[in-house]
Amino acid sequence: MQPPATGEPTLRLEGIRKSYGTGTAHETEVLHGVDLSLARGEFAALIGPSGSGKSTLLNLIGLLDKPSSGKIFLIGQEAEGLADKDLTQLRAKAIGFVFQFHNLLPAFTAVENVMLPLLAARGRPDAAMRTRAEQLIDKVGLKPWGHHLANDLSGGQQQRVAIARALVMQPALVLADEPTGNLETQSANSVFDLLREVSSGGTTFLIVTHDPRLAARCDRLIELVDGRIESDKATPVARP
C-alpha cells in the first residue's frame, strides 16, 4: 500500500454525521458533524464515555458503515460513491484492524493467521506470503512461537499475532479498538510498546481506549462526547 502523497493526510473526515432509524419517528443522530484529520505516522488516541459514538465513528473510518452525510477521504481517495467491491478493496489494502478480542483462527498457526489477509487478497498461498508473515512474527517478538497453534499462545502473544496480521498488507492506517482491554497490566504495556514501535515506520494509528494511562502515552488525544469532538490536543509523550 502506498502512503498518502506528500502533504495529504492519511485520513480526513469532513462534516461526518450518522443517524439511525432515518425517516422514522425514532430517528437518532449519533454523530453530529465530525471533522478530523490524521497525518501520516500519527499515533492518536480516541477517548470518550460509553455511548459517545466512538464505535460508530470507528466503523465509519474503517469503511464498515457509511455516514448519513459528510465525506471520508482515505489516502487521498474519497470513499463516497465507491461501489461495495471498491470499498472492500480499499479497506483491505489501506486499513489494518486490531480488536480487543484477537479473532484468531484457533486451528491455524500464528504464521498462518498472519497470512490470512494476503490469502484473501491473492487467492492462493505462496512462498512470498509465508516469508512476509514470518518476518512480521519475528518483528513482534514471536519467532519461536510462529508455528504454534493460536490456541496454544497466551493472551498477550495472541494480541501480538493480531498486530502482525493487521500490518501484513502494509496499511496506511491501523484502527485499534481497545487493543489492550483484555490483557493484564504487564502484557498491556508490552503490547502498547509494540504498537508504538511499529508506528515508527510511517503507519498512522488511531487507538480507542478507556485506559487514561495508555491514552496519555499517545501523541494526540481526541475526545468524543455526545457525538462531537470536544477536545483534540497533543500530549507530552516520552517515547519508549
C-alpha positions, 0 to 999 in steps of 0.5 A: 500500500502506498502512503498518502502523497506528500502533504495529504493526510492519511485520513480526513473526515469532513462534516461526518454525521450518522443517524439511525432509524432515518425517516422514522419517528425514532430517528437518532443522530449519533454523530453530529458533524465530525471533522478530523484529520490524521497525518501520516505516522500519527499515533492518536488516541480516541477517548470518550464515555460509553455511548459517545459514538466512538464505535460508530465513528470507528466503523465509519473510518474503517469503511464498515458503515457509511455516514448519513452525510459528510465525506471520508477521504482515505489516502487521498481517495474519497470513499463516497460513491465507491461501489461495495467491491471498491470499498472492500478493496480499499479497506483491505489494502489501506486499513489494518484492524486490531480488536480487543478480542484477537479473532484468531483462527484457533486451528491455524498457526500464528504464521498462518493467521498472519497470512490470512489477509494476503490469502484473501487478497491473492487467492492462493498461498505462496512462498512470498506470503509465508516469508512476509508473515514470518518476518512480521512474527519475528518483528513482534517478538514471536519467532519461536512461537510462529508455528504454534497453534493460536490456541496454544499462545497466551493472551498477550502473544495472541494480541501480538499475532493480531498486530502482525496480521493487521500490518501484513498488507502494509496499511496506511492506517491501523484502527485499534479498538481497545487493543489492550482491554483484555490483557493484564497490566504487564502484557498491556504495556508490552503490547502498547510498546509494540504498537508504538514501535511499529508506528515508527515506520510511517503507519498512522494509528488511531487507538480507542481506549478507556485506559487514561494511562495508555491514552496519555502515552499517545501523541494526540488525544481526541475526545468524543462526547455526545457525538462531537469532538470536544477536545483534540490536543497533543500530549507530552509523550516520552517515547519508549 
